[in-house]
């Protein structure tokens, strides 16, 4: 599961970054990115 989950998380992060506005980033987007990055880090450590 880890390898697939890592790819899924990386894809979600890339998609979020593609939608990232140049200015005035909504706090919900920042929070979502932080949560995805935290989860990705946990998955990588558990491998």
C-alpha positions in Angstrom: 0.0 0.0 0.0 2.8 2.4 0.8 4.2 2.8 -2.6 0.7 3.4 -4.2 -0.3 5.7 -1.4 3.0 7.7 -1.9 2.3 8.1 -5.6 -1.3 9.2 -4.9 -0.2 11.8 -2.3 2.5 13.1 -4.7 -0.2 13.4 -7.4 -2.6 15.3 -5.0 0.2 17.7 -4.0 1.2 18.4 -7.6 -2.5 19.0 -8.5 -2.9 21.4 -5.6 0.3 23.2 -6.5 -1.0 23.6 -10.1 -4.1 25.4 -8.7 -2.0 27.5 -6.3 -2.7 31.2 -7.0 0.2 33.6 -7.3 -1.2 35.9 -4.6 -3.6 35.6 -1.7 -3.5 31.9 -1.2 -6.6 30.8 0.7 -5.8 29.4 4.2 -7.6 26.2 3.3 -5.2 25.5 0.5 -2.2 26.0 2.8 -3.7 23.7 5.4 -4.5 21.0 2.7 -1.0 21.2 1.4 0.5 20.8 4.9 -1.7 17.8 5.7 -0.8 16.1 2.4 2.9 16.7 3.0 2.7 15.4 6.6 0.9 12.3 5.4 3.4 11.8 2.6 6.3 12.1 5.1 4.7 9.5 7.4 4.2 7.1 4.5 7.8 7.5 3.4 9.0 6.8 7.0 6.9 3.7 7.4 8.5 2.1 4.3 
